């Protein structure tokens, strides 16, 4: 079973929209504010709409992973 690292996902989305904002995309400022206020589920939905692979943010709970 795996769990999504929401903190890392939020950080990466802040970087994504922050970079877009400073590159001259005015819509990115509003999206950046959404990222800061989003619930976990809203954050996942936003990431998917941006084409981000959520599987890159999963943490395995299985302790035998490296055996």
Backbone as XML, in Angstrom:
<?xml version="1.0"?>
<chain id="A" units="angstrom">
  <residue number="1" name="UNK">
    <atom name="N" x="0.843" y="-1.174" z="0.000"/>
    <atom name="CA" x="0.000" y="0.000" z="0.000"/>
    <atom name="C" x="0.892" y="1.242" z="0.000"/>
  </residue>
  <residue number="2" name="UNK">
    <atom name="N" x="0.440" y="2.304" z="-0.639"/>
    <atom name="CA" x="1.258" y="3.510" z="-0.720"/>
    <atom name="C" x="0.439" y="4.731" z="-0.325"/>
  </residue>
  <residue number="3" name="UNK">
    <atom name="N" x="1.154" y="5.790" z="-0.024"/>
    <atom name="CA" x="0.550" y="7.035" z="0.409"/>
    <atom name="C" x="1.218" y="8.174" z="-0.344"/>
  </residue>
  <residue number="4" name="UNK">
    <atom name="N" x="0.466" y="9.208" z="-0.668"/>
    <atom name="CA" x="1.005" y="10.336" z="-1.426"/>
    <atom name="C" x="1.688" y="11.318" z="-0.483"/>
  </residue>
  <residue number="5" name="UNK">
    <atom name="N" x="2.885" y="11.749" z="-0.871"/>
    <atom name="CA" x="3.635" y="12.756" z="-0.116"/>
    <atom name="C" x="3.078" y="14.134" z="-0.499"/>
  </residue>
  <residue number="6" name="UNK">
    <atom name="N" x="2.062" y="14.569" z="0.231"/>
    <atom name="CA" x="1.353" y="15.814" z="-0.068"/>
    <atom name="C" x="2.271" y="17.021" z="0.088"/>
  </residue>
  <residue number="7" name="UNK">
    <atom name="N" x="3.141" y="17.001" z="1.082"/>
    <atom name="CA" x="4.042" y="18.139" z="1.299"/>
    <atom name="C" x="4.965" y="18.349" z="0.094"/>
  </residue>
  <residue number="8" name="UNK">
    <atom name="N" x="5.510" y="17.265" z="-0.426"/>
    <atom name="CA" x="6.395" y="17.348" z="-1.599"/>
    <atom name="C" x="5.603" y="17.791" z="-2.828"/>
  </residue>
  <residue number="9" name="UNK">
    <atom name="N" x="4.391" y="17.252" z="-2.995"/>
    <atom name="CA" x="3.544" y="17.633" z="-4.122"/>
    <atom name="C" x="3.211" y="19.122" z="-4.055"/>
  </residue>
  <residue number="10" name="UNK">
    <atom name="N" x="2.847" y="19.604" z="-2.875"/>
    <atom name="CA" x="2.520" y="21.026" z="-2.715"/>
    <atom name="C" x="3.744" y="21.892" z="-3.037"/>
  </residue>
  <residue number="11" name="UNK">
    <atom name="N" x="4.894" y="21.488" z="-2.544"/>
    <atom name="CA" x="6.139" y="22.228" z="-2.792"/>
    <atom name="C" x="6.446" y="22.302" z="-4.290"/>
  </residue>
  <residue number="12" name="UNK">
    <atom name="N" x="6.312" y="21.181" z="-4.976"/>
    <atom name="CA" x="6.594" y="21.149" z="-6.410"/>
    <atom name="C" x="5.591" y="21.983" z="-7.205"/>
  </residue>
  <residue number="13" name="UNK">
    <atom name="N" x="4.316" y="21.961" z="-6.805"/>
    <atom name="CA" x="3.324" y="22.789" z="-7.491"/>
    <atom name="C" x="3.573" y="24.278" z="-7.237"/>
  </residue>
  <residue number="14" name="UNK">
    <atom name="N" x="4.005" y="24.627" z="-6.045"/>
    <atom name="CA" x="4.363" y="26.023" z="-5.765"/>
    <atom name="C" x="5.524" y="26.455" z="-6.652"/>
  </residue>
  <residue number="15" name="UNK">
    <atom name="N" x="6.510" y="25.598" z="-6.806"/>
    <atom name="CA" x="7.637" y="25.900" z="-7.701"/>
    <atom name="C" x="7.160" y="26.033" z="-9.145"/>
  </residue>
  <residue number="16" name="UNK">
    <atom name="N" x="6.294" y="25.129" z="-9.563"/>
    <atom name="CA" x="5.777" y="25.109" z="-10.933"/>
    <atom name="C" x="5.047" y="26.418" z="-11.258"/>
  </residue>
  <residue number="17" name="UNK">
    <atom name="N" x="4.097" y="26.786" z="-10.406"/>
    <atom name="CA" x="3.324" y="27.997" z="-10.676"/>
    <atom name="C" x="4.105" y="29.271" z="-10.369"/>
  </residue>
  <residue number="18" name="UNK">
    <atom name="N" x="5.026" y="29.207" z="-9.418"/>
    <atom name="CA" x="5.877" y="30.362" z="-9.135"/>
    <atom name="C" x="6.775" y="30.682" z="-10.319"/>
  </residue>
  <residue number="19" name="UNK">
    <atom name="N" x="7.318" y="29.662" z="-10.939"/>
    <atom name="CA" x="8.152" y="29.857" z="-12.123"/>
    <atom name="C" x="7.324" y="30.411" z="-13.276"/>
  </residue>
  <residue number="20" name="UNK">
    <atom name="N" x="6.127" y="29.864" z="-13.456"/>
    <atom name="CA" x="5.239" y="30.343" z="-14.527"/>
    <atom name="C" x="4.858" y="31.804" z="-14.302"/>
  </residue>
  <residue number="21" name="UNK">
    <atom name="N" x="4.626" y="32.172" z="-13.047"/>
    <atom name="CA" x="4.254" y="33.544" z="-12.718"/>
    <atom name="C" x="5.382" y="34.518" z="-13.092"/>
  </residue>
  <residue number="22" name="UNK">
    <atom name="N" x="6.602" y="34.153" z="-12.740"/>
    <atom name="CA" x="7.734" y="35.035" z="-13.033"/>
    <atom name="C" x="8.133" y="34.998" z="-14.502"/>
  </residue>
  <residue number="23" name="UNK">
    <atom name="N" x="7.587" y="34.045" z="-15.248"/>
    <atom name="CA" x="7.828" y="33.992" z="-16.689"/>
    <atom name="C" x="6.785" y="34.795" z="-17.459"/>
  </residue>
  <residue number="24" name="UNK">
    <atom name="N" x="5.891" y="35.440" z="-16.729"/>
    <atom name="CA" x="4.923" y="36.319" z="-17.367"/>
    <atom name="C" x="3.528" y="35.751" z="-17.536"/>
  </residue>
  <residue number="25" name="UNK">
    <atom name="N" x="3.207" y="34.664" z="-16.871"/>
    <atom name="CA" x="1.872" y="34.080" z="-16.947"/>
    <atom name="C" x="1.033" y="34.614" z="-15.789"/>
  </residue>
  <residue number="26" name="UNK">
    <atom name="N" x="0.109" y="35.554" z="-16.055"/>
    <atom name="CA" x="-0.674" y="36.146" z="-14.968"/>
    <atom name="C" x="-1.628" y="35.152" z="-14.295"/>
  </residue>
  <residue number="27" name="UNK">
    <atom name="N" x="-2.098" y="34.138" z="-15.001"/>
    <atom name="CA" x="-2.996" y="33.131" z="-14.431"/>
    <atom name="C" x="-2.280" y="32.316" z="-13.348"/>
  </residue>
  <residue number="28" name="UNK">
    <atom name="N" x="-0.979" y="32.194" z="-13.461"/>
    <atom name="CA" x="-0.203" y="31.392" z="-12.518"/>
    <atom name="C" x="-0.298" y="31.933" z="-11.100"/>
  </residue>
  <residue number="29" name="UNK">
    <atom name="N" x="-0.462" y="33.233" z="-10.941"/>
    <atom name="CA" x="-0.567" y="33.823" z="-9.599"/>
    <atom name="C" x="-1.818" y="33.295" z="-8.888"/>
  </residue>
  <residue number="30" name="UNK">
    <atom name="N" x="-2.918" y="33.213" z="-9.608"/>
    <atom name="CA" x="-4.152" y="32.690" z="-9.012"/>
    <atom name="C" x="-4.009" y="31.203" z="-8.698"/>
  </residue>
  <residue number="31" name="UNK">
    <atom name="N" x="-3.364" y="30.471" z="-9.581"/>
    <atom name="CA" x="-3.155" y="29.042" z="-9.352"/>
    <atom name="C" x="-2.231" y="28.811" z="-8.157"/>
  </residue>
  <residue number="32" name="UNK">
    <atom name="N" x="-1.245" y="29.654" z="-8.005"/>
    <atom name="CA" x="-0.329" y="29.551" z="-6.867"/>
    <atom name="C" x="-1.084" y="29.734" z="-5.556"/>
  </residue>
  <residue number="33" name="UNK">
    <atom name="N" x="-2.011" y="30.656" z="-5.515"/>
    <atom name="CA" x="-2.837" y="30.860" z="-4.319"/>
    <atom name="C" x="-3.720" y="29.645" z="-4.058"/>
  </residue>
  <residue number="34" name="UNK">
    <atom name="N" x="-4.232" y="29.022" z="-5.116"/>
    <atom name="CA" x="-5.030" y="27.803" z="-4.953"/>
    <atom name="C" x="-4.197" y="26.691" z="-4.322"/>
  </residue>
  <residue number="35" name="UNK">
    <atom name="N" x="-2.954" y="26.582" z="-4.772"/>
    <atom name="CA" x="-2.056" y="25.547" z="-4.241"/>
    <atom name="C" x="-1.843" y="25.757" z="-2.746"/>
  </residue>
  <residue number="36" name="UNK">
    <atom name="N" x="-1.654" y="26.982" z="-2.345"/>
    <atom name="CA" x="-1.384" y="27.282" z="-0.935"/>
    <atom name="C" x="-2.575" y="26.960" z="-0.036"/>
  </residue>
  <residue number="37" name="UNK">
    <atom name="N" x="-3.799" y="27.096" z="-0.554"/>
    <atom name="CA" x="-5.005" y="26.903" z="0.248"/>
    <atom name="C" x="-5.675" y="25.547" z="0.029"/>
  </residue>
  <residue number="38" name="UNK">
    <atom name="N" x="-5.227" y="24.776" z="-0.921"/>
    <atom name="CA" x="-5.912" y="23.549" z="-1.325"/>
    <atom name="C" x="-5.852" y="22.455" z="-0.265"/>
  </residue>
  <residue number="39" name="UNK">
    <atom name="N" x="-6.955" y="21.719" z="-0.179"/>
    <atom name="CA" x="-6.964" y="20.508" z="0.649"/>
    <atom name="C" x="-6.110" y="19.462" z="-0.074"/>
  </residue>
  <residue number="40" name="UNK">
    <atom name="N" x="-5.868" y="18.357" z="0.584"/>
    <atom name="CA" x="-5.069" y="17.293" z="-0.036"/>
    <atom name="C" x="-5.707" y="16.813" z="-1.343"/>
  </residue>
  <residue number="41" name="UNK">
    <atom name="N" x="-7.027" y="16.572" z="-1.321"/>
    <atom name="CA" x="-7.705" y="16.074" z="-2.510"/>
    <atom name="C" x="-7.713" y="17.123" z="-3.621"/>
  </residue>
  <residue number="42" name="UNK">
    <atom name="N" x="-7.907" y="18.386" z="-3.277"/>
    <atom name="CA" x="-7.872" y="19.454" z="-4.282"/>
    <atom name="C" x="-6.484" y="19.564" z="-4.902"/>
  </residue>
  <residue number="43" name="UNK">
    <atom name="N" x="-5.468" y="19.380" z="-4.088"/>
    <atom name="CA" x="-4.091" y="19.443" z="-4.572"/>
    <atom name="C" x="-3.809" y="18.316" z="-5.565"/>
  </residue>
  <residue number="44" name="UNK">
    <atom name="N" x="-4.284" y="17.129" z="-5.266"/>
    <atom name="CA" x="-4.104" y="15.994" z="-6.169"/>
    <atom name="C" x="-4.830" y="16.250" z="-7.480"/>
  </residue>
  <residue number="45" name="UNK">
    <atom name="N" x="-6.051" y="16.760" z="-7.410"/>
    <atom name="CA" x="-6.821" y="17.062" z="-8.626"/>
    <atom name="C" x="-6.114" y="18.114" z="-9.473"/>
  </residue>
  <residue number="46" name="UNK">
    <atom name="N" x="-5.610" y="19.149" z="-8.836"/>
    <atom name="CA" x="-4.901" y="20.207" z="-9.548"/>
    <atom name="C" x="-3.655" y="19.650" z="-10.232"/>
  </residue>
  <residue number="47" name="UNK">
    <atom name="N" x="-2.925" y="18.819" z="-9.522"/>
    <atom name="CA" x="-1.713" y="18.215" z="-10.088"/>
    <atom name="C" x="-2.051" y="17.374" z="-11.316"/>
  </residue>
  <residue number="48" name="UNK">
    <atom name="N" x="-3.113" y="16.605" z="-11.227"/>
    <atom name="CA" x="-3.519" y="15.781" z="-12.374"/>
    <atom name="C" x="-3.904" y="16.649" z="-13.561"/>
  </residue>
  <residue number="49" name="UNK">
    <atom name="N" x="-4.611" y="17.749" z="-13.312"/>
    <atom name="CA" x="-4.983" y="18.652" z="-14.409"/>
    <atom name="C" x="-3.754" y="19.266" z="-15.069"/>
  </residue>
  <residue number="50" name="UNK">
    <atom name="N" x="-2.679" y="19.406" z="-14.307"/>
    <atom name="CA" x="-1.429" y="19.963" z="-14.848"/>
    <atom name="C" x="-0.577" y="18.888" z="-15.530"/>
  </residue>
  <residue number="51" name="UNK">
    <atom name="N" x="-1.042" y="17.661" z="-15.501"/>
    <atom name="CA" x="-0.301" y="16.582" z="-16.148"/>
    <atom name="C" x="0.791" y="15.972" z="-15.288"/>
  </residue>
  <residue number="52" name="UNK">
    <atom name="N" x="0.748" y="16.219" z="-14.006"/>
    <atom name="CA" x="1.758" y="15.676" z="-13.097"/>
    <atom name="C" x="1.384" y="14.240" z="-12.738"/>
  </residue>
  <residue number="53" name="UNK">
    <atom name="N" x="2.355" y="13.364" z="-12.782"/>
    <atom name="CA" x="2.149" y="11.956" z="-12.454"/>
    <atom name="C" x="2.161" y="11.807" z="-10.934"/>
  </residue>
  <residue number="54" name="UNK">
    <atom name="N" x="1.011" y="11.548" z="-10.363"/>
    <atom name="CA" x="0.882" y="11.409" z="-8.917"/>
    <atom name="C" x="1.707" y="10.234" z="-8.388"/>
  </residue>
  <residue number="55" name="UNK">
    <atom name="N" x="1.916" y="9.232" z="-9.219"/>
    <atom name="CA" x="2.708" y="8.075" z="-8.783"/>
    <atom name="C" x="4.131" y="8.459" z="-8.406"/>
  </residue>
  <residue number="56" name="UNK">
    <atom name="N" x="4.611" y="9.587" z="-8.914"/>
    <atom name="CA" x="5.953" y="10.052" z="-8.547"/>
    <atom name="C" x="6.017" y="10.538" z="-7.095"/>
  </residue>
  <residue number="57" name="UNK">
    <atom name="N" x="4.866" y="10.673" z="-6.467"/>
    <atom name="CA" x="4.789" y="11.203" z="-5.104"/>
    <atom name="C" x="4.301" y="10.178" z="-4.094"/>
  </residue>
  <residue number="58" name="UNK">
    <atom name="N" x="4.314" y="8.923" z="-4.468"/>
    <atom name="CA" x="3.856" y="7.894" z="-3.534"/>
    <atom name="C" x="4.996" y="7.410" z="-2.667"/>
  </residue>
  <residue number="59" name="UNK">
    <atom name="N" x="4.647" y="7.127" z="-1.429"/>
    <atom name="CA" x="5.596" y="6.574" z="-0.461"/>
    <atom name="C" x="5.109" y="5.180" z="-0.114"/>
  </residue>
  <residue number="60" name="UNK">
    <atom name="N" x="5.964" y="4.218" z="-0.232"/>
    <atom name="CA" x="5.573" y="2.843" z="0.106"/>
    <atom name="C" x="5.557" y="2.672" z="1.617"/>
  </residue>
  <residue number="61" name="UNK">
    <atom name="N" x="4.529" y="2.011" z="2.099"/>
    <atom name="CA" x="4.438" y="1.700" z="3.530"/>
    <atom name="C" x="4.980" y="0.317" z="3.842"/>
  </residue>
  <residue number="62" name="UNK">
    <atom name="N" x="5.243" y="-0.465" z="2.806"/>
    <atom name="CA" x="5.721" y="-1.812" z="2.970"/>
    <atom name="C" x="7.165" y="-1.785" z="3.468"/>
  </residue>
  <residue number="63" name="UNK">
    <atom name="N" x="7.405" y="-2.295" z="4.649"/>
    <atom name="CA" x="8.757" y="-2.264" z="5.239"/>
    <atom name="C" x="9.694" y="-3.268" z="4.587"/>
  </residue>
  <residue number="64" name="UNK">
    <atom name="N" x="9.149" y="-4.232" z="3.853"/>
    <atom name="CA" x="9.978" y="-5.237" z="3.175"/>
    <atom name="C" x="10.336" y="-4.811" z="1.764"/>
  </residue>
  <residue number="65" name="UNK">
    <atom name="N" x="10.172" y="-3.568" z="1.441"/>
    <atom name="CA" x="10.390" y="-3.065" z="0.083"/>
    <atom name="C" x="11.782" y="-3.358" z="-0.449"/>
  </residue>
  <residue number="66" name="UNK">
    <atom name="N" x="12.798" y="-3.233" z="0.377"/>
    <atom name="CA" x="14.189" y="-3.385" z="-0.082"/>
    <atom name="C" x="14.729" y="-4.791" z="0.104"/>
  </residue>
  <residue number="67" name="UNK">
    <atom name="N" x="13.928" y="-5.728" z="0.492"/>
    <atom name="CA" x="14.405" y="-7.107" z="0.670"/>
    <atom name="C" x="14.511" y="-7.823" z="-0.622"/>
  </residue>
</chain>
